[in-house]
Amino acid sequence: MKVIESKEMTKVYGKTYALNGITFEIEENKITGIIGRNGAGKTTMLKIIAGLFKETSGEVRVFSEKPFNNLTVSANMIFIDDGMILPASLNLKEILDEAERFYENWDSSLANRLFDYFSLSPNQYHSNLSKGMKSTFNMILGLSAKCPLTIFDEPTTGMDAGVRHDFYRVMLKDYLAYPRTILLSSHHLEEIEDLLEDILLIKDGRVHLHLPVADLKEWAIGLSGKKDLINEWVKTKKVFHEKSIGHNNLYVVVKNDFTIRELENITLSGLDVFPVSSSDLCMYLTQKTKGGIDDVYNKAKSDKYS
Amino acid sequence: MSITKPSLTNIVKKQYSYKLRAYRQVYNSLIALQLLAIFFSFNGVGSMSGNWGGIHLNINYYSADIIIIFTMLWGLNSAALITTKAYRFDDFAFVTNRLSGNMANLYVMLTLSVIGGLTSILSGVLLKLLIYYSTDVQIFNDTRLMSEPNLFVTSILSASMYVFLFCVLGYMIGMLFQVNKMILVALAALFIWGLFKDVSGGSNVMVNVFTFFVSESSLFLFFIKMMFCSILLFSISLVISNRMEVRQ
């Protein structure tokens, strides 16, 4: 069953397109990572799916229903982000009690165990928590609700490495025990890629890539060696990233559609072949220019001397 | 994992009880305001005095009027408060849609009005008790709790209705304000216009509005008026809230 279907979803703020025709489908009980640079439209897209924003045009279906202002979607979905507003007059324990009343599948034993493990105090108020503690508490809400669709938008903001690690682990364990559809957006792809089944890469308000993580790892390849030689091999290809190493050497990242034969020849011709990690690849794919920040600096230098 | 189909009534019920707990600070302001109002009422709302055959008589009128007016303003303020972003977003921490949120707010306002109406009338009783014990005033025609219980109940009901009317008014103003901040200026302008716009008979528009609500001798007509106006105001609020995005 498809939990989320989106056809040409757009969202316009004034004249800027935050989303520019997003089309994808997400199957039931998959963990999908939503990856993209700041301002790519991840949060807007997730909020439309959560029914908090209304799409400007296009067709969005969650559990086969329009999500905006929809009670069924609201009851079966939980949206966790770092801007979560919880009632200021209730303390943490009371908030958990309220959540238990609202969510059918609420797992109070998990909630209490996590609550104790992360040493939150029941009498504290959400607004007084530190950034990391807030995120931790929100995460407990998100996991314990056991909603068929669980959306985490940047859930690890402010968490230290230890808590992040614990969070990923408990999320995976709980997912294995109670499979459900999880959307997880994060800047730390290297930390979450082992959890994810699929990756949805958003760039400039569009879906750039949507494929299993395993495929993404082999999707691109890095070549390094003499400049002329490399240019020869990649002249018909789209170069995602390039970086000069010393005077004559070059490192490039291109799509891996070489045949085994070609790869052998590349190695024989004296070039080194490297796998490209998914997080590096995602960074290269979403970069505006090939050379990255180096270009900015080099351009300033060349302007000065010209 | 299977999908649950929630029923609107069920969600509204849950939201209602959640809101009564989450909005607990409004009770504190109610208590503070009513104490203040009791203090202001201590000198009576009206008085007359005279000499009759060597007897000096000083008559003071004590009533819960000031307390009820304060409670009405409290209702207006509390209802406007729950339309602000912080409170609206509280809904979206849990299961909700706009209709269920508004319905729950309506029930919350009804509950607050009954609490406000009941406590303001009882504060009136407290006021008289305080006067009885603290001064040597002789009280006549005191609270009708014992002698005329149905009148006592009626006064609670009508006080509650006044508070409720102000609640839905505050709710609508709050909603309008969320859409456009200039609305307060427009409302103030309307109010001032109403004060100075003379109508036939030597009064002005505001006085007529006031009379419309206050000087109704028929209890039945009064209820009808109140219900009609409250429903009208709340419907406007519903329409306005449908123009808003759910949560930022």
Interface residues (C-beta under 8 A of the other chain):
Chain A: N29 K47 G51 L52 F53 K54 F63 F68 N69 N70 L71 T72 S74 A75 N76 M84 I85 L86 P87 A88 S89 L90 E94 I95 E98 A99 R101 F102 Y103 E104 N105 K146 P148 Y178 P179 R180
Chain B: M1 S2 I3 T4 K5 P6 L8 I11 K14 S17 Y18 R21 A22 Y23 R24 Q25 A86 F89 D90 F92 A93 F94 V95 T96 N97 R98 L99 S100 E245 V246 R247 Q248
